[in-house]
Every structure is written in C-alpha cells, then in structure tokens.
Amino acid sequence: MIAVTERDGIAIVTLAHGKANALDTEFCAALTKAFVKLKGAKARAVVLTGQDRIFSAGVNLIRARDGGPRYIRKFLPVLNKMFDTVFHFPKPVVAAINGHAIAGGCVLACCADFRLMAQEAGRMGITELLVGLPFPALAFEVMRFVAMPPDLPALLYTGETFAPLDAIDRGLIDEIVEPSALLDRAVEAAQRLAALSPQAFAMTKQQIRLDVTERMKKDGRRIDAAVTKIWASPKATETIRAYVARTLKK
C-alpha cells in the first residue's frame, strides 16, 4: 500500500494501492502513519511518488458510492488528517508526479513543498465540483495556497484537468522533467532543501503556511461540518453514483 525506501538520506514514499492509488480510509491512514513515522526518522526530506502512469486518481468514488453516508462520515476525517500531516510536515517534501493526479490526488501532490511532473505523463486537476461535491476546508486551502490567484476560480468551477505545460502555468507544478529522470531529479530537489538548516526550514515552512493555519483555526471546523453534511446526503450518493456510471463505466 505504501512503500518507503531511502536514497542518500532522502526517504522515498511510493504510493502503491491498486491501479489508481485511489484514496480510501485504509490508504489515507497508512500514508498518514508513514509520514508520522518519518517525522522522527533520520531521513532529512521526503520524495512522494506513485507508480506506473498514475500518481493518484483521487477519492475512491466506488467505495464512497457503495459505502454511502456511513462510510463518508468515517472517511472524511481520515482524508483531512492525511492532507494535514503531509501539508504541515516539518521536513521538505517533494512530489514526483509520475502520472495522473486528479481531484484528491492533485490536492495531495500540492501538499508538497516542490512539485515535479513527468513530461506527457498524465493530467492534473481538481474535479470535485463535477462530481457534485464541495471541497473539505483544508483541501480548498491547499489549492488556494498553490494555484495562481487569477486561475483559482476557473480551476475550481470547471474541474478542468491539465497537461504538464498548462499545469506549470497555473502554479500546480514547479518543474517538468523527462519520465526517466523524474525520481533522480526529485531526489536532487529534496537534497537541496534538506541542505538547509532543519530548524530554520521548519520555521519558515510554518510561516509560509500561516494564513492557511489561521483560516483553518477560524473556520475549518464549521466548513467541514457543512461539507460532511453535503457529502453524506442522499443526493450526494446519487451524484456520486451518476458520475461513476458516466466516467468509470462501473
């Protein structure tokens, strides 16, 4: 589900959960556990990557469809904790986006400090509104944190996905590399950040994310309560069912 290896002092976390690395309760909890463990490990930075042609396809909608409101109420806090753990991880995190990063998969990639994407490897974007679902509070804040301000409403409202060249123009990624060089380049980027003072880096990262932290303290719980109410509604179950039937043909 989650494979952790090390190269030259850099932890490489590889997502390996089915064909699409779809986000479900077990997968999100496993990734959270891996990052919590790495917080106290000797590794000075983390590279987060996927497998084959998919980084992560986002929330497992089939599981959400079949599990219904009961599953959704259990799943959303686990999803939010995963995003929080990766986004606020005190060590450098580099995302090596090997393929499609869609919806929650895009948010997960955007939790990283630096994002590289393999050339012509796939598409990246946030499609939640196409499913009929609002963004959990932190997922929204992560996207507001990374996306170019003029592009954010269009990113959210249209649910459009982007090839690497368009993704870099919109602030979703920082660099495009050849697929064969992706992991090596990601490790290099992680080493560059890891060479900084760990204490100074962690403090600076905390300062950079301060607006997100403050908004979450002020409004996060209220927004997530409203989001959960919508996600766990009978209407949402039907919209998920319709989207799955329309796009996944299952």
C-alpha positions as CSV (number, residue, x, y, z in Angstrom):
1,M,0.0,0.0,0.0
2,I,2.8,2.4,1.0
3,A,6.4,1.6,0.2
4,V,9.2,3.5,2.0
5,T,12.8,3.3,0.8
6,E,15.8,5.6,1.3
7,R,18.4,7.1,-1.1
8,D,21.2,9.2,0.2
9,G,19.4,10.4,3.3
10,I,16.1,11.0,1.4
11,A,13.0,8.9,2.1
12,I,11.2,7.8,-1.0
13,V,7.5,7.2,-0.3
14,T,5.8,5.3,-3.1
15,L,2.0,5.1,-3.3
16,A,1.1,1.5,-4.3
17,H,-2.6,0.9,-3.8
18,G,-4.3,-0.8,-6.7
19,K,-4.1,0.6,-10.2
20,A,-5.1,4.2,-9.4
21,N,-3.9,4.9,-5.8
22,A,-7.5,5.8,-5.1
23,L,-7.9,7.4,-1.7
24,D,-9.9,5.4,0.9
25,T,-9.8,5.1,4.7
26,E,-7.1,2.5,4.8
27,F,-4.8,4.1,2.3
28,C,-5.1,7.6,3.8
29,A,-4.5,6.2,7.3
30,A,-1.4,4.3,6.0
31,L,0.1,7.3,4.4
32,T,-0.5,9.4,7.5
33,K,1.2,6.7,9.6
34,A,4.2,6.6,7.2
35,F,4.7,10.4,7.5
36,V,4.3,10.4,11.2
37,K,7.0,7.8,11.4
38,L,9.3,9.7,9.1
39,K,8.9,12.8,11.2
40,G,11.2,11.2,13.8
41,A,13.4,9.2,11.3
42,K,16.9,10.1,10.2
43,A,15.7,10.9,6.6
44,R,16.2,14.7,6.0
45,A,13.5,15.0,3.4
46,V,10.8,13.0,1.6
47,V,10.0,12.3,-2.0
48,L,6.4,11.3,-2.6
49,T,5.6,9.5,-5.8
50,G,3.2,7.0,-7.4
51,Q,3.5,4.0,-9.7
52,D,3.2,3.4,-13.5
53,R,1.1,6.2,-15.1
54,I,-0.9,7.3,-12.1
55,F,0.1,9.4,-9.1
56,S,-3.4,9.2,-7.6
57,A,-6.8,9.4,-9.1
58,G,-8.3,10.9,-6.0
59,V,-11.1,9.7,-3.7
60,N,-12.3,6.1,-4.3
61,L,-15.7,7.0,-5.6
62,I,-16.8,3.4,-6.0
63,R,-16.1,2.9,-2.3
64,A,-17.9,6.1,-1.4
65,R,-20.9,5.0,-3.6
66,D,-21.1,1.6,-2.1
67,G,-20.4,2.7,1.5
68,G,-22.9,5.6,1.5
69,P,-23.2,8.2,4.2
70,R,-21.9,5.9,7.0
71,Y,-18.6,5.4,5.1
72,I,-18.3,9.1,4.1
73,R,-18.6,10.2,7.7
74,K,-15.8,7.9,8.7
75,F,-13.7,8.7,5.6
76,L,-13.6,12.5,5.5
77,P,-11.7,12.9,8.9
78,V,-9.1,10.4,7.8
79,L,-8.7,12.2,4.4
80,N,-8.4,15.5,6.2
81,K,-5.8,14.2,8.6
82,M,-3.7,12.8,5.7
83,F,-3.7,16.2,4.0
84,D,-2.9,18.0,7.2
85,T,0.0,15.6,8.0
86,V,1.7,16.0,4.6
87,F,1.0,19.7,4.2
88,H,2.4,20.6,7.6
89,F,5.2,18.0,7.6
90,P,8.2,19.9,9.1
91,K,10.8,18.4,6.7
92,P,11.0,19.1,3.0
93,V,8.5,17.2,0.8
94,V,9.0,16.9,-2.9
95,A,6.3,15.4,-5.1
96,A,7.5,13.4,-8.1
97,I,4.3,13.3,-10.1
98,N,4.7,10.3,-12.4
99,G,1.2,10.4,-13.9
100,H,-2.4,11.5,-13.5
101,A,-3.0,13.5,-10.3
102,I,-6.7,14.1,-10.2
103,A,-9.1,15.6,-7.5
104,G,-7.8,14.5,-4.1
105,G,-4.7,13.2,-5.8
106,C,-4.0,16.7,-7.1
107,V,-4.5,18.1,-3.6
108,L,-2.1,15.5,-2.2
109,A,0.6,16.5,-4.7
110,C,0.0,20.1,-3.9
111,C,0.7,19.5,-0.2
112,A,4.4,19.1,-1.1
113,D,6.9,22.0,-1.0
114,F,8.1,21.4,-4.5
115,R,6.4,19.5,-7.3
116,L,7.9,17.9,-10.4
117,M,5.8,16.2,-13.1
118,A,7.0,13.8,-15.8
119,Q,6.6,15.2,-19.3
120,E,3.5,13.9,-21.1
121,A,2.9,11.5,-18.2
122,G,-0.7,12.5,-17.5
123,R,-3.0,15.2,-16.4
124,M,-3.6,17.2,-13.2
125,G,-6.6,19.0,-11.9
126,I,-9.4,19.2,-9.3
127,T,-12.7,17.7,-10.4
128,E,-14.7,17.7,-7.2
129,L,-17.5,20.0,-8.4
130,L,-18.0,17.8,-11.4
131,V,-18.9,15.0,-9.0
132,G,-21.2,17.4,-7.1
133,L,-19.1,17.6,-4.0
134,P,-17.6,20.7,-2.2
135,F,-14.0,20.8,-1.0
136,P,-13.2,19.9,2.6
137,A,-11.7,23.0,4.2
138,L,-8.0,22.1,4.1
139,A,-8.2,20.7,0.6
140,F,-9.6,24.0,-0.5
141,E,-6.9,25.9,1.4
142,V,-4.1,23.8,-0.1
143,M,-5.4,24.6,-3.6
144,R,-5.7,28.3,-2.7
145,F,-2.1,28.1,-1.4
146,V,-0.6,26.8,-4.6
147,A,-2.7,28.0,-7.5
148,M,-2.2,31.3,-9.3
149,P,-4.9,33.6,-7.9
150,P,-6.5,34.6,-11.3
151,D,-6.8,30.9,-12.2
152,L,-8.3,29.6,-8.9
153,P,-12.0,30.1,-9.6
154,A,-11.7,28.5,-13.1
155,L,-9.8,25.6,-11.6
156,L,-12.5,25.0,-9.0
157,Y,-15.6,25.7,-11.1
158,T,-14.7,23.9,-14.4
159,G,-13.0,20.9,-13.0
160,E,-10.6,21.0,-16.0
161,T,-7.5,18.9,-15.9
162,F,-4.2,20.0,-17.4
163,A,-1.2,18.5,-19.2
164,P,2.2,19.4,-17.5
165,L,2.8,22.6,-19.6
166,D,-0.6,24.0,-18.6
167,A,-0.2,22.8,-15.1
168,I,3.0,24.7,-14.6
169,D,1.4,27.9,-15.9
170,R,-1.3,27.6,-13.3
171,G,1.1,27.0,-10.4
172,L,0.2,23.4,-9.9
173,I,3.7,22.2,-10.5
174,D,7.2,23.8,-10.4
175,E,9.1,21.8,-13.0
176,I,8.7,19.4,-15.9
177,V,11.2,16.6,-16.4
178,E,11.7,13.6,-18.6
179,P,10.0,10.5,-17.2
180,S,13.2,8.6,-16.9
181,A,14.8,11.4,-14.9
182,L,11.8,12.1,-12.6
183,L,12.9,10.3,-9.5
184,D,16.6,11.3,-9.7
185,R,15.6,15.0,-10.2
186,A,13.1,14.8,-7.3
187,V,15.9,13.4,-5.0
188,E,18.2,16.2,-6.1
189,A,15.5,18.8,-5.3
190,A,14.9,17.1,-1.9
191,Q,18.6,17.1,-1.1
192,R,18.8,20.8,-2.0
193,L,16.1,21.6,0.5
194,A,17.5,19.2,3.0
195,A,20.8,21.0,3.0
196,L,19.1,24.0,4.7
197,S,19.1,24.2,8.5
198,P,16.3,21.8,9.6
199,Q,15.1,24.2,12.3
200,A,15.2,27.2,10.0
201,F,13.4,25.3,7.2
202,A,10.6,24.0,9.6
203,M,10.1,27.5,11.0
204,T,10.0,29.1,7.5
205,K,7.6,26.5,6.3
206,Q,5.3,27.2,9.2
207,Q,5.4,30.9,8.5
208,I,4.7,30.4,4.8
209,R,1.6,28.3,5.7
210,L,0.5,30.6,8.5
211,D,-2.5,32.0,6.6
212,V,-3.8,28.5,6.0
213,T,-3.3,27.6,9.6
214,E,-5.2,30.7,10.8
215,R,-8.1,30.2,8.4
216,M,-8.4,26.6,9.5
217,K,-8.4,27.6,13.1
218,K,-11.1,30.2,12.5
219,D,-13.4,28.4,10.0
220,G,-12.2,24.9,9.4
221,R,-14.5,23.0,11.8
222,R,-17.6,25.0,10.7
223,I,-16.8,24.4,7.0
224,D,-16.0,20.8,7.4
225,A,-19.3,20.2,9.2
226,A,-21.2,21.7,6.3
227,V,-19.1,19.8,3.8
228,T,-19.7,16.5,5.6
229,K,-23.5,17.2,5.6
230,I,-23.4,17.6,1.8
231,W,-21.1,14.6,1.2
232,A,-23.2,12.3,3.4
233,S,-26.5,13.3,2.0
234,P,-28.7,11.0,-0.2
235,K,-28.4,13.5,-3.0
236,A,-24.6,13.2,-2.9
237,T,-24.8,9.5,-3.0
238,E,-26.8,9.7,-6.2
239,T,-24.5,12.3,-7.8
240,I,-21.5,10.0,-7.0
241,R,-23.4,7.1,-8.5
242,A,-24.2,9.0,-11.6
243,Y,-20.6,10.3,-12.0
244,V,-19.1,6.8,-11.6
245,A,-21.5,5.4,-14.1
246,R,-20.7,8.2,-16.5
247,T,-17.0,8.3,-16.2
248,L,-15.8,4.9,-14.8
249,K,-18.4,2.8,-16.5
250,K,-18.8,0.7,-13.4
